């Protein structure tokens, strides 16, 4: 019976503040953080998640890594008795929802961008976005003798070596590999720095010279050298109906549109697959897990075009599953799919946005479970109320707790966004403590609930055609209860 109870326990991690290691790569206030972490430990929180910023660690020059601040941070977390989820943050901090700190990419990388601006994602009007390197240059030797894929690999090797003892002791349970803006496997389709506002459809980000050439080669190979990238998909703050591309029976439904969307989304899958393979080579044999984050783009989900998902690179329609191919790709790397917007309800969103966060979460989680991978997740926005906590609890265990002999779907972990003085205020923290207890299925804290085994080597590459077989037919999500069976009661 004890093992059945433990099988319902879902570990909960708390995301550390963005500036816990400051813009000068200094762990500025360990005393305050220690007090905060002790509070988390007292209520049974299992661990923390933290961004490990490329722009801080390798800022001084190629292969000039400085891990001192992060080593001090990790040693403090270990001393408190919390586990660590480490994000390999190869993106800029700043320019996305909730970013209150600005940490650019390494300055030597930005200097290359001054000379070769096409290393950055580019929209149709030619505006560059320096928050993440374009996937068009993944294998281009433009960075003082290295490609981005080699740079990311070298960085992860250095991280593993710097934290060797902490890895060996089993304290770093997850390495989440940043694969795009905000660390998410997506294009930079809705940047606030370029004027995007919710619920704009966003813009395709494939107009740098490398991706343009790639598309032209692909179209020519397919027998359509005359096809070009879309010129009728609107601008950041349009609605689907404002554009020819996303309108009812728009370009996205034509042969040309389908070819483009397949190419655009496939590039994203291939990007994630290649970098996760490099990560697997680095951490193979280490007692940790790999994870990749997928963005919860819930606006326009209930529009037939799914426009905001399409511009981000998720080719998801009412008759095509844009997420299950990603989940299938993760199977070969033993990767966890980390999803977001777990706290959101449809009723909280403006009707004009045609949002469907609940349906989106159900689709993505079901896609992961059907591919038999671990699915984890987090909230998108900071919330401190019972309604948000109960929605997260419902998504964590959509059919409630398992009784003896049952196997119900369950998420592998949840990360709460994020540690702050607001969270720790008396009333908010009391409710959060209740949420932690419900995440653990009313059990006391279990110290070694996460059973880490050495990471196995990636399986052979899955051909893109086999990955895309997961897109159709689009299956209905697993059944979901209407509310959690272990609710947090608001005071």
Phi, psi and omega in degrees: 000323181299320180293326177295317178298315180296331181293345178267350182287125178244118181299144178237130178248157177237128179289131178284159178303149183301324184260025182299323163256120193281180186295345176263012180062044178238133173279096201282320190224068182297331183296313180296316181297321180301317178299317181294317181294325178296323177296317178298317181297321182298330181263006172096010176302139186277327183187188180233159171241144182212140173286133175248097196281121173305319183295344174264316191287320185244035187283330189282337180166166181304129178063016174262086186266140176231102185259005190302313183296316182291327177296318177298317179299311183296322179296324177294315180300316179296319180300322180289335180099023179257149175277168185232130165253117184255127178262124172281093191268091181270016181245168175284142167266124183124129178107357176241165182305127176088356180284114179248003179232148177245117175230101182289174170297163180308142187296330179289333175287317178297326178296322175294321178297331176297326181270326182233077186296344180287001174287348182256153173303142187222133177270180189295331180279358177094007179285127181271152178233108186275021183275345179198146179289138178301140176293349176293340181252012183312319185243023178265127182277079185242358194242067178052051174093002180228158171265162175305320180299319177293322179299313180297319180296313179299320179298315180293323176298316180296319178299314180300317180294319182294328184251025188307311183296324181290321174298312184299328180278358176079021183275337180261098187282332185217141168243108178269120186270115179295130186232013181171191178305141183059019181077007187260147177285087181194169171275163181275061192278344182226063183280123177295333180295340179253015173098002178296140174226144175300135003253050180301151184286344183081182181225148173298146186234062185224031186254014168287161189294334182286315178288327176299316179293322179297316180295316181299320178296318180294318180294319179297316178298328180278002178089017181228067180296344182279348182285137176240172176295155184303140175235013185227027185261010174079195182234177193311316190256017174287163166262164179305319183292346178284348189242155173287327187292314188259358181295167176307128184056034181282188183304328183298343180266352183275169178301316180296317180294318179295321178298313180299311184296325176294314178299313184298314181286325177297322178302323180292316178299315182295323177299309179298318182298315183293316184286325175293327176295319176297318179297320180297320177300319183292313189262003177307128181089349179273145178279083177201175179235148175264148178218155174225139184259135177245137186280142178269082183268091191267345181281141186068013177296327182268005170270143185299338181277337186050042193304315184293328175292320183295317181293332179280349178106005178261104184278075186245122178229176180298336181243017180212127181272111182277354187250331183295324173301324176296317179296320180294321176301320182294336183301325185284343180257005184057041186266150174267138174267119180256119182245167185232187182059033182293339185272351192274146174241148181303320186294344180274351185260150178294136182302327183295340182276351182048046182281149175217060183300322181294314180293323179296313179301315181297319179296312186291315179298317179298321179299318178296314182294325178294331177270005175058049172240162174289141177237124177241178181188180182204167173279153182273323184233151180294126177223149183230018188248157182298326180300314180293316180300318182289328175293320176296317179298322177298316181289330179293319178227080190296342176242020177082186182286148178276137172268177181308126175086354180266153173228096180259152179299143183205138176288153184278335180189161174226139175247125180268131180259118348214173179295129180201167175295327177300315179299321187276355177298151194308307185292315180296319185289326178298316179291322178297322178299321176296321178298316179300317180298319179289326174301326180272013179057039179066016176270158171291162178305132178249114190296323185242043181293331180272109184271099183270130173240157180303133181297126179280156179294143178307143175287170180302151181303136177266123180303146182303327180298322179289324177297319184287343174298338179285348184281330182222146353290152178279118184272154175294146177295164174302157176294145181236134172295162180280336176206161182289149177272355177232070187283152167279131179264122179289146184284000000 
